[in-house]
């Protein structure tokens, strides 16, 4: 790669460090500027990672004219910041959740098409040699047709986590743990199984004081015919991020927390599958775990070559659609929400402030 793209990071909180570290580890990108509404945070970040410090995105875009802008701010400002960056001529790498609503994300996608810029949403769980190998096996039909899936994001967040001013509010977070946490595993599930078809779901408030859900349950169907159970929790002391896919010829599982490598994956053959066939399913000898480094390497490689984003960074709206369908289904008493009618359904809603079933003793049954 001979082209070096000039990168800027907006928002210098914890996740921005992962972006800066990944940029320093890949060819083709160099950090030239940072911006944060907290000048002290921006200065400390720039002292560690480099780059000029700016007080605002507007100032950064006008002065630096970066090739790529990394959006690492809270989700409430992702859409206007991403659109402004693309209209200024920059490609955008945006942290999840991409926006507060599917309508906002659609406007971001429209801006990318209108300006000829690329929009990549950070779903690093798609990356890693194990995930790539399993996807190849599924796409090639080597494991047979996918049948049943289980997708679990069982994490633990105490009350202090929800007490952060912008969290636990539909207006500033766009949703609860289903959007903020589970979207990573939902994205990996959909990356492996392909286009989704319908969702039925419920939202639950079991133990935390929050304006959104602290847990959710959903059934997702896929165009392949596969059916998956999707469970999300922010109240689970033994944390795990897990996916299980049962196919005609095997069971594929991955269990991890925030990132996976080969040791987290397992392919179990169905009875009667020949040993030589099973041997061909073995994970590759060369291993790379999931993470921001392989994702940004693929993104910057495509941008430098003037090519479309690779599958690892494509389909920015798919998992957001599924999460939106979860909220839309809950708002309609668990009714089935189809992909083809999702945008029409949500457009009729005043907001996505979906009702949450209360399961704490002495609390209102529904809110």
Secondary structure, DSSP 8 states (H G I E B T S, - for coil): ----EEEEEE--SHHHHHHHHHHHHSTTEEEEEEE-SSHHHHHHHHHHH--EEESSHHHHHHHH--SEEEE-S-GGGHHHHHHHHHHTT-EEEE-SS--SSHHHHHHHHHHHHHHT--EEE--GGG-SHHHHHHHHHHHHTTT--EEEEEEEEEEE--HHHHTSTTTT-HHHHSSSHHHHTTHHHHHHHHHHH--EEEEEEEEEE-S---SS-SEEEEEEEETTS-EEEEEEESEEEEEEEEEEEEESSEEEEEEESS---GGGEEEEE-TT--HHHHHTT---SS----SHHHHHHHHHHHHHHT----GGG--TTHHHHHHHHHHHHHHTTT--EEGGGHHHHHHTSS-S----EE-STTS-SB-
